């Protein structure tokens, strides 16, 4: 359920409270309405909690996506460095072999 829908339902439930109170006052059975009002308020509070939790989860997901992207970039950089190290090792081996050959010819 979208954030807008949750806010709409929560405010609609809270808007019912004054009407329920007025109906209870005019019917003379105000004591019977209290549990219903508490239930409506509880549902509104739960919806508000759901909205806060959803926002928090969205922020966490954004953070995880950013961290994941950064890790992929670091992984790519490490692969590049590893490739460069391998090239450097090959060049070093080649230079070493040439040095050995030149020593043998001298």
N, C-alpha and C positions, 0 to 999 in steps of 0.2 A: 504494500500500500504506500502511495506517495506521501511525502511530508505534508503537502497541501491538503490531501484528503484526511490525514490524521488530525491536522489542526481544525479542519472544517467540522469533523465529527465531534471532536473535543469541545469546541465552542458551541456547537448545537446542543450537546448534552448539558453544558453549563447554562445555556440560555433557557433550558427547561425548568431549572430550579425555581426561579421566581413564580412561574405559572403554577408549579406544583404546590408551592407554599400558599399562594392565593387560593387555590382550589381547596386545600386543606383547611384554611381559615374559614372559608365560607360554608364548607360542608359540616363543620363542627367536629371533624375527625382528625384533627391535626396530629394526634399521637400516632396514627397509622401511617402517615406520610413520611415520617422521619427515616425509617429504614430505606425507603426508596430513594430519598434525597441523598443519603449516605452512599448508596449504591451508585447513583449517578455521579457523585463527586469522586468516588473511587475509580470509576471507569475513566473519568476525565484525567485523573492523576496518572493512571496507567498509560493512557494515550500520550500524555506529556512525557512520561518516562520513555516510552517507545520512540518518540521523536528525538529526544536527547541521545538515546542509545544509537539510533540510526545515524545521526550526525557524527557521533564519535566513531562509529564503524566506518563511515565514509572517509573521515580524516585518516584513520588507520590504514585503510585501503590505499589512499593516495600516498601515504608515507611508504608503505610496502612496495608500491609501484616505483617510487623514486629510488628506493634502496635497490630494488631488483635491476633497474636500469643502470645504476651506478656499478653494481656488481658485474653486469654484462660488459660494461665499458672497461672495468679493471681487468676482467678476464681476457678481453680482446687485446689490451695493452700488454698483459703478461705473455700472451701468445706471440705478439710481435717481438718482445724482448727475447723470448726463448728462441725464436727464429734467428734473431740477430746474433745471439750467443752461439748457435749452431754454425752460422756462417763464419763467425770469428774463429771458432775452434777449427773449422776446415782450413781457413787461411793460415792459422797458426801451425797446423800439422804440415801444410804445404811448405811453409817457410822453414820449419824444422827439418823436413826431408831435404830441401835444397841446401840447407846449411850442412847437413850430414854429408851430402854428395860433394859439396865443395871442400870439406875437410878431408874426404877420402882421396880427392884428386890432388890435393896439396901434398 
